[in-house]
Amino acid sequence: MATQIPTQAQALAQTPQSDVERLNAELERTEGAAGGGQGSHRQKSITIGTVCKALAQEFPDISISKIRYLEDQKLLTPRRTPGGYRLYTQGDVARLRTILRMQRDEFLPLRVIRQELAVGRAGDGAETAAPAPAGRRSREGMRSWRTSISVREARSALYSLEDVLEETTADEKLVRELEEYGVVKGELRGGVRYFDETEREIIGAVAELARYGVGGRNLRVFRSSADREATLLQQILAPALRSRNPQRRKEAVEALENLAAVATHLKHLLLVRDLRKIVR
């Protein structure tokens, strides 16, 4: 019988705390020797399991697999030991906390979070204050919502099916099912179907749901809900969106994004309310 090699998560779970401490001590000694005796001024590194424990109180759904997924999406770049174990500094943990807060509090997709980090939202890994609330009052008394999406046309990278499957760990059968039910469409180029970044993230999200038995057929409710919401917002701003005045159209697009943020937040609140009833 072949010997089963434990995964990194299993290895961490089976590693005594004293071994983790010895690992950190060895790391500090190595850094100190390499840095001319200045290792005491470097940030102490911790393992991915310790990171989970540190963030569990604020983010109960945090898991090693979720952190690894964010790393796969190039949002985190922890260091590695020669044995392949991830090592996180305090700056890495602060960056991760910022990412999780943007997901939870502002409902930002990974694409937008990546942009926020690129312009210094996380302070290059330094600890930052909690992100602003989803909405705030403007001078005119109107509530200004942070848009979590952009409806403006923009050229983004395209990903082949093979790329999407590798990055999202989704099953090819699931992607075909999503195409069948119109959840994703892709774009044919030279006989090869490509997906943009938004559809790649949709596939990634569905792959997570699939772990709980949710298939493409079950996603009809999400698709029909999105279609109805888009139609409603279009009706509200239809005249301005059809305007030939560039400035008026620009303002209409900004209003559409703001309305989309409000609708997303409202839908989230309604879902939370109903789920709380279930667990009572």
JOMOJO-V937822 format. One record per helix or strand of 3 or more residues. SS is the DSSP state (@ for helix, = for strand). FROM is the first residue (numbers start at 1). LEN is the number of residues. Records with the same first field share a line. If there is no record, write none. Layout:
SS=FROM-LEN + FROM-LEN
This chain:
@=8-7 + 17-18 + 39-3 + 48-8 + 64-9 + 90-17 + 110-9 + 161-8 + 172-9 + 197-14 + 216-26 + 246-34
==86-3 + 135-3 + 143-3 + 187-3 + 192-4
